Amino acid sequence: MVNFTTQAGQCTQKHTLHLNNTKSDLPLNKNDATGLYGQLTGVPKALLPGIGGKKILDFWWETVNTRQLFSEVYLVTNADKYKHYERWATANDFPVENVVNDGSTTLEGRLGAVADLELAIRSRKLQDDIMVIAGDMLCADQNFDIAQVLRFFRSKPGELAIYYELEEGEKSSSRGIVEVCPETHRISRFLEKPQEGVTALRLASVVFYCLRKATLPYLSDFLTLQPQAQDRTFGRFWEWIINEEKLPVFGMKLPTGFQLIGQVGLSDYTKWLAHYSAQQQQCPAKPITCRSYARVGLMGNPSDGFNGKTIAMTISNFWAEVTLMESQALVLLPHPLNDPTEFGSLQDLYCISRKEGYLGGLRLLQATCKKFYQFCSKQGIALTKQNFTLKYDTNIPRQVGLAGSSAIVSATLKCLMKFYNITESDLPKPTRANFILNVETDELFITAGLQDRVVQVYEGLVYMDFSKQLMDEQGYGDYIPMDMSSLPPFWLAYLSDPSDSGRIHSNVRQRWLNGEAEVVDAMKSFAGLTDQARVALQGMDWSRLAQLMDENFALRRSVYTEDCLGPGNLKMVQLARQFGSAAKLPGSGGAVVGLCLDQVRLVEMRRAFQEAGCVFCVIVPYNPSGTIGTNSQD
C-alpha cells in the first residue's frame, strides 16, 4: 500500500495519493515464460515500468511535484515493500519521513485501502482536504493537467471522483461504475463492480479522489461498519457515501484510460502497457484534419433566430478545413490570404479591406479554443496538457451569407474533440451547435442564429424547429435529418463584390422583441412555409417546392424592405425570375439559391448571371452518408 499526501498552496489543501500495492510479489513474474520480466520479481507494482519505460510511480510523483500545487506529499506502503519505497524515495528526492509503513506483510494481514488512508491521516495529523490516487495505476495519457482537477474540486460543494469511459472490451464488472448528472455533475449512483447485465452504464471510477476536511471523519465510521479488510475498499466506501449517506460527490471525466496493475496478471499488464504505449506513439505522428461545409438555407430562414422553423443543406462546393498538429507550444497560424498583414500599397489595403472586411479566421480559431477550454472546465472534463498548432483553409466566399465563419469554428471544434478524445456523449450534437453559436455571439459579438451551426454539425439536409417551448424546455430545437437520395437541381449565385449585399437583419429583431404583430406573424408564416416545404421534399414535388421558395423570399422582402435587402440581392432574384426559376436568399445576403426545373433555361440563366458579374454554380449537396443526389457540379 502506498500513499502520497499533498497540501496545496494558499488554499491549504492536503491531498493524499494512495498507491494500492499490498499484493506486490507480482503474479505476472511467476507466469513469465519468456524470461523478460525475471528481473522484476518481487518489485512492487507501482515501481514497474510504465509507458516509455518510466516507472508508474515516477509518473505520479512528477505529476504532483512539478507545480507548486501541494505543500506535502505522503506515501503509504506495507512493511513487506517498505524498503523498496524507501530506496525509491532517496533516489527521487522524496522525503523518506513521508513514507508511511502500515506494518502488514501479507495479503491476509492487510489493513485495507481505506484503513491505510485513515492511518496516514491519523498518524500525520492531517486536517485539510485530501487527494487520493492509486500509485500503481497505469494512465493512457500522461499529460493531463492535475491543476484543472483541483480547480474543479474547489468549485464544487462536495467530494470529487475521477471517472473515464470504458474502452471497448473492458467489462463494467471489473470497475466501480458511476451515474453522473450531466447538468450538475453530481454522482447520483455508485455501483461497485456490478454483475454483467445489471447496468448499461460505461463510466468507470478510478482510485483518484478528492475529499473535503469535513468528510474525513466518515472514514473512521466506514471502518467501524466494515471490520473485514477485504471490504475496506474505496469502491465500497464510495458506494456507502453516495448511495446510503447521500453525501454530495461530484464526477470529473478524464478523456483517457486507466488500469490498476494491482488487479491484473502478466498478460493483462503487457497488453495494456503495449496498448497505451501505441496510443501515445501514434498521437504526435498524425495531424488531425477536419472539414465543415458551407450551407444554403432552402426554407424558413431567417426565422431560426425568432423561434421559427427552417430547412437547410450543407453543400460540398465550398468548405472550411482546419488542421491540428501536436507541437511544443500552442500556435495559431494566420492564413496568408484571409489574415493579411502585408499589402502591396495603401490602395491594395483599401481594396482588400473594402471587399473582405477587417476580420479573418484567426480570431475564430482563438475564440473556439478559449470557449472549448471553458466548456470542458465547466463540464468537469480534465484536458491533457498537450499543445498543438492550428491552421485553416477555406474556399467559402466571404460576406455572401454561406456560413463561412461558423464552418471554421465547426471544423476547429471537430479537431479539438478528436485531439482531446472528447466523445459524442461529452458534447452531443445539439449542444455542439449551441457551442458554435456561443463562440460567435458571446466571444466575437457576431449576429447569428442556430440554423447554420445545426446543419453544419448534423450535415446533410436538416429540418429544424426552434419553437420557444422546445428551446425553453431543452435548450435546443428539434433537428431531423432528411433523405437526400433524390434532390432537384438547386443552383447558387453570389456577388463578386458583396459590399452591396445590404444589412439583412436591420431592426427586425428589436421589432420582434417588442411584439410587433407584423414581424411576429411573419416568423410564424416562415415556419408554416417550412412545414409545407418538408412535405414537398418528401413527396418530391419540385414545382410546389419552387413556389414555396418564391413565397419565402416575398415574405422576407415585405418584412425587411428592399432598402434593407440591398440592390445586389434584388437584382439577382429578378434575374432568376426572368428565366422562370425560383430564387431566395440562402443566408444573410450576397447570394441567392434557386431551383430551375427547365435544364435549357438553366444553362441560359447561368450565362446571364456570369455576364452580370456574378459567380454561378450548380449545387453539389454534401451528404454525410456518402451518397449524392441528382445535382452534379457543372
N, C-alpha and C positions, 0 to 999 in steps of 0.2 A: 504494500500500500504506500502511495507517495502523495504528498500534499504540498502545494505552494500557497502561501498567503501573502497578499499584497495590499498595501494601503495607498489609495490614490490621493495625490497632491492636496489641493485646497479643500476638496470635498471629504477628506479624512475617511475614505472608503477602504476597508480591508477586503482583499479578495483572496480566496483560497483555491489554488489549483490542485485538484485531487486526482492523483495518478494511481489508479487501482491496479495493483500488481502483486497481490498476495500469492497467487498461483503462478509462480515465476520460474520454476525449473522446466521450462518450455517443452510441451509435448511435441512441438514441431521438430526439436532436435532429435528426439527418440525415433521419429518416423523418417529421418533423413537418409534415404537410400543412396543419395548422390554423394554424400560426404561434404557438400558445400557449406553446411551450417554447423559442422562439428566444433568449430572454434567458439560458437555461441552457446554451447552447453552451459547451463546454469546462469546465463546472463539474464537479468530482469528484462521483461518485455519492453519497458519504457526505454531501455538502452539498446534496443535492436536497431539495425539500420532502417531508416525510413526513405522517403523519396530523395533521390540524389545522393544516397549514401549517408546522409546526416542522421544522427541518432534521433529517434522520435522525441525524446525528452529535450534534446538540444533545440529543436524547432519551437517547442512551447516556451522554453526558457528565453530564447531570443524574442519571441512574440511579446512576452510581458516585461522584458528588460530593456528593449530598445528605446522606449519612450518613457518620460517621467510621469507615468500614469499611476504607478504603485510605489508606496513607501516601504512596504515589507512583503517578502515572499517566503512562504514556508513549504516544506516538502515532507510528506508523511510516508513512511515505509514500514515494513515489518523487520523484525530482528534478523531474520534469515538473510535478507538482502541489504541490510543497513550498510555494510562495508562497501558494497558496490556504489551506493549513492553518496557515501562519504567521499570516496575516491573521485566520483564524478564531480562533486561539489568543489573540491580543491582544484580540479582541472579546469573548471568553468567559472571561476570567480563567484561561486555561490556560497553564501555564509554557512559554514558547516553547522554552526549552532542552530540554524533554522531547519535542519533535517530532523524530523521528529520520528522516534522509534516507538512503534506501538507494542513491542515486546513479544509478538507472536512469531512462531517459527514454522507452523504447519497450516495447511488448508483447514484442517479440522479445528485448529485453535484460533482461527482468525477472529477479529472483532467485528468485522462487517464494515462496509464503506461509510455508512452514516456514523457509526461509532468512532471510526478513525477521524472523521471530520470534527466530531464533538470533542475528541481528545485534543486535537490541535487547538481548537478554540479555548478549551478549558485550561490546558497546560500553558498556553502562551497569553492567557487572559485577554483574548481579543474581544473588543466591544464595538465593532464597527461593521459596516456592510461587508459581505463576503462573496468572493467569486470562487467557484469550484470548477475545475477542469480535470478530466482524466488524462494523465500524462502518458498512458500507453495507447493513445487514440491516434490512429493514422488519419491524416486530413488530406483530402484530394487536392485542395488548392491552398498553398501555404502563404498566400498573400492577403488574407482578409484583414480588415482593419479592426483591431480589438478596441480602439478608441470609440469607434462607432457603436460597438456593443455597449460600452459604458454610458455613452450619451443617451442611448435608447432606454437603458435601465433607469437612469436618473429622471427620465421624462415620464415614467410610469409609477402609479401609486401601488406598487406590489413587487413580487419577485419576478425573475426573468428566467426563462428556459429556452435554450437554443434548440432549433429543430432544422431538419432538412427533408427534402423529398426523396423517398426511397428510389434507388435506381432499379431498372428492370432486372428481375432475378432476385432481388433482395426480398426476404419474407418479413411481413409485419410481425410474425410470431417471435422474431428474434430481437425486437425493439420495443421501447416504450412509445406508444402511438398517441398523438395529441390531436384534439379537435380545437381549432382556433377560430375565433370570431373574426371575420375579415374586416369589420369596421373598427372594433375596439382592440383587437389583437389579444384579447384575454383568452386563456386556455379554459374552455368550458368542460373538458373531459380528458382524463389521462388513463390510458389502458396499458398496463404493464405486460408486455409480451402476450398479446391476446391470441387465442387459438385461431387457426385458419377458419375463415368464414364468419368470424364474429363481427368484423368491421371491414369496410371498403376503404377506410382512411389510409393515406400513404405518407403522412407527415410523421417523421420519427424523431423523438427526443434523443439527445446525446448527453453525456456527462459534461455539461457546460452550462453552469447556472450562476445566477446572482441572487443572493439572499440579503434582505434588509436586517439591520441590527435588531429590530423589534421582533423578527421572526425566529431568531436563533434559539430561544427557549423551546420552540417546538421540536427541536432535535432531541432534547432530553425526554420530552413527552413521548415522542415516537419510539425511542429506545426502550422506554418503560413498557410500551404496548407490545414490543417485538423482542422478546428475550433471546430468540434464536438468531445466530449470526447470519444464517442463510437468508433470513427475512429482512435484514437490516440494509437493504439495497436502496439506492437513490430512487429507483423506479417505484418501489413500494412506498417510499417516503412521499413522493410527489402524488402518487395515487391517493394517499391518505389526505394530504394537504389540500388537493384540488377537489376531489370527489366527496370527501367527508367533511373536512373542516371548512371548505368553501372559501379559502383564502384567495385573494386576487393574485393570480400568477399569469404573466403575460408571455407571449411567444415571439421570438425573433428568428427569422429564417436566414440561414446562411446558404447561398446558392452553390453548395459544394457537398461532397460526400464524406462520411466518417466511418471508420471501422475500429472497434475496440479489439486490439490484438490480444488482450487478455481473455477473449472469449473464443479464439479460433485456434486451429492447428496449423501444421506446416503448409498444407495445400492451400488453405484459405489465405494465410499470411502472404505467401508468394503470389497468389492470384491477385489479391487486392493491391499489393505493392507494385506489381507489374502493370495493373490496370491504371492506377493513379499516376505512375511514372510516365506511361504512354500518353495519358491525357495532358500532362504538363509539357512533354516534349512537343506535342502537336500544337499547343496553343500559340506560341510565338511564330510558328512556321507559316501559318496560313492566314493571309489577310482576309478580312470579312467584307464582302461587297453586297450591298442590298439596294434594290430599286423600288421606287414608288412611282406611280404613273399619273399623268395628267388626267383630269376628269372633265366630262361635259354634263351639265345639268339638262336632262331631257324634259323634265316636267316639274312644275311646282316652285322652282326657285324664283325669287329669293325668300320664300316663306319659311325656310328652315330656321331662320333667326326669329321667327314670330309664331312659334308653336304650330307650324303648318305641316305639310307633307310634301315630299319630293321624290323623284326618281332620277338617279344619276348613274353614270357609267365611266369606268376607267378605260383609257384608250392607249394602245401601245405605240401610237405615233410619237408621243412625247413622254419623257420620263426624267426623273432625277435619280442620280446614283451616288451613293456615299460609300467610301471605303475606309475601313478601320484597320490599323496595323499596330500591334503591340510595340511600345517604344519606352525608352528610359524616362523621358519627360512627356507630359501631356501637351500635344501640339495641335493647333488648328491651322490648316494650310489655306491661305486665300486662293480663290480661283483667279487665274490670270485674266479672264475676261469680265467676270461678274463682280470682282472685288479689286478694281484697278487702283493703283497708287502712283502710276506713272503715265503721263499723257504726252502726245506729240506737240501740243501747243495749248494755249488758253482757249482757242476756238474748238480744239478737239475735246477738251474737258467740258466746254459748254454743250457741245452737241451730244456727247455721251450722257451727261447728266440730265439734259432735257428729255432724251428719249427713254433712258432706263432708270432714272432716279438716282438717289444717293446711297441706297442701302442694298448691298449684295447678300450673298448667302452665308457669309462668315458669322454674322450675328445670329442666324438661325441655328448653326451648329452650337455656338456658345450657349444660347438660351436653352436649347434642348438638353445639353449636358448638365447645366445648372439645375433645371427642373427635374431631370432624371435622378440626380443625387438627392434632391429634396424629397422627391416622391418615395424613393427607397428608404430613406431615413425615417420618414413618417410612417411608412407601411411596415416597419420592422424587418427590413431586408438588409443584412450586412453585406456590403460590397467588398470585393478584394481591392488591394492597393495597387493593382496593375495600372500602368499608364498606357497611353495609346496616342497615335497620330490619326487625325481625321482629315479627309479631303473629300471634295464633292465635285460632281459634274452634272450638268443639266442641259437639255435641249428644249425645255419648255419655254415658249416665247414669254417674255416678261410683260407685265402690265396689260394682259389681254384677258384676264379672268379665267385661266385654266388651272388654277390651284397650284402654281409653281412653288410658292413659299411652303405650303403645307406638305408638298411632296418631298421637299428637302428635309423638313422636320420628321416626317414619317419614315423616310429611309434612314435617317440618323438614329431614330429610336429603335428600328429593327437591328441595326448594328450593335447598339449598346446592349440590347436584350440578349443577343447571341454571345457577345463578349463576356457578359457577366452571368450568363446562364439563367436569365430571368424567363420564367415559363409563362405559358398561356394562363395558368391559374393565378400567377402573381400579378399579371397585368392583362385581364380579359379584354377582348376587342372593344366592347362598349366603353370601358374605362380608358383604353388606349386612345380612342377618338377624342374623349374629353381631355386627355392629357395633351394631345397635339394642339387642340384648340386653346388650352390654357397657356401653352408656350407662346402662342401668337398674341393672345389677348392680354394676358397678365404680365408677361415679360416684355413684349415688344409693342403692345398697345395697337395691334392691328385689328381693324374692324372685320369680324368674320362670324360665320355661323358653323354649325356642326356638319352640314351636308358633305363638304369636301373631305373632311377628316374621316367621316364614317366610310365613305365609298373607297377612300384610299387604304383604309385598314382592312375592310372586308374584301375589296376588289371585285371587279365584275360589274354586273347590273344589279343595283340595290334599290329596293323600295324602302323609304324611311318615313316614319310617323313621329313627329316631335310634339305631340299633344301635351298641353300643360299638365294634365293628370299623370301621364307617363313620366314626364320629366320631374315632377314633384315627388312622385312615389318611388321611383327607382334611380333617378339621377341621369337617365338616358332614355332614348326613344325606343321604338320598335323597329328593328332593322331586319329586312327579309331579302336575302339574295334571290334573284330571279333567273329563269332559264335564258341562256344566251345562244342556244344552238341554232336559232334561225332568226336573224335580225335583218331589218331592211337596210338599204344603203344610205346611212347617215353621212353627211358631209360637214366640213368645218372650214370656215374662212376667218381670217383675222387681219387687222390693220397692220401695215408695215410700220406706220408711225402711230403708236397708241396714245399719244398725248392728247388726242381729240376724242377720247372714249367717254368722257363725261364723268360726273360724280354720282355713281349709281345709287348709293344709299341715301344721300341727301338728308332731309329732315323726317323721313318716313318713320324711322324708329321712334323718335320723340312723339310724333303724331299717334303712333300705335300705343305707346305707353300712356299717352293722355286719354286713350279710349276713343279716339276719333272714329266715328262709325264707318266712314268710307274706307279707312285703312284696315280696320278690324274685319269688316265684311270681305274686303279684297283678299286678305290672308286665308279666310275660310274658303273663298272661291278657288284660290290656288290649290288648297287641299282637296277640294272636290274634283278639280281637273286632274289631279294626280291619281285619284282613285279610278277615274274613268280611263286614264292612260294605262294604268296597270291592267285593266280588263282588256283594253285594245292590244297590248303587248302579248298577253296570254293567249288571246284569240287570233293573233297575227293579222289584226285588222289595221293595215297600214294607212289606209285612207282616213279612217277615224283618228288615228294617232297624229297624222299630219294636221288635221283640222284642230285637234286639241293643242298642238304646238303653236299654231297661229293664235288661238284664243288666249294661251298663256302670255304671249307677247303683247297682245292687245290689252290685257288686264294690267300688265306691268306698265305699259305706256300710259294708261289712264291714271295710275296711282303715282308714278314717279315723274310724269310730264316729259315732254320732248326735250325741254331745255336741260333737264337732269340727265336724260339718256345720252345726249350728245349727238351732233350731226353725223359723225362717223358711223355709229351703230345704226342709226336710222337709215342711212344710205345703203348699208349692206343688206338690211332687211328688205328695203324697197327693191333693190337689185334682184334679190332672190325671188321676190313675188312676180317680177316680170317674166320669169321662166316657170311659173306655176309651182314653185317649191315652197313648202312650209319653212319658216325660219323663226328663231328666237335666240335670246342671249343665253349662252351656256353657263355664264358666271356673272362677274361684276361689270363686265363691259370690255369692249375692244375686240370681241369675236362674236360670231354667230354660228349656231349649229342648225342644220336643216335636214329636211327629208324630201327628196325628189324621186318620184316613182317612175318618171319617164327618163330612161337612160340617154336618149338622144339629146333631150333638153339639158340633162345634167352635164354633158360634155360642152354644150354651148354656154351654159352658165359658168362653168369653170373658166372658159376663155374670157368671158365678160369680167369676172372678178379679177383675173390676172391683169387685164387691160386697165382696170380701175386702180391698180396698185396694191391689191390685196394678195395675201398668200392663201391658196386654196388647196385642200386635200380631202380625199375620201377617208373616212374614219376607219381605223382598224381596231375593233373592240379588244380590250385586254381581258381575257378570261382566265382566272386563276386555275381552272380545271385543265387548261391547256388546249381547249378547242376554241375555234374562232368561228363566228357567224358568217353570214353571206358577204359581209363587207370585205373588201380587199384593197390594199393600198395601190393607188394608181400612179 
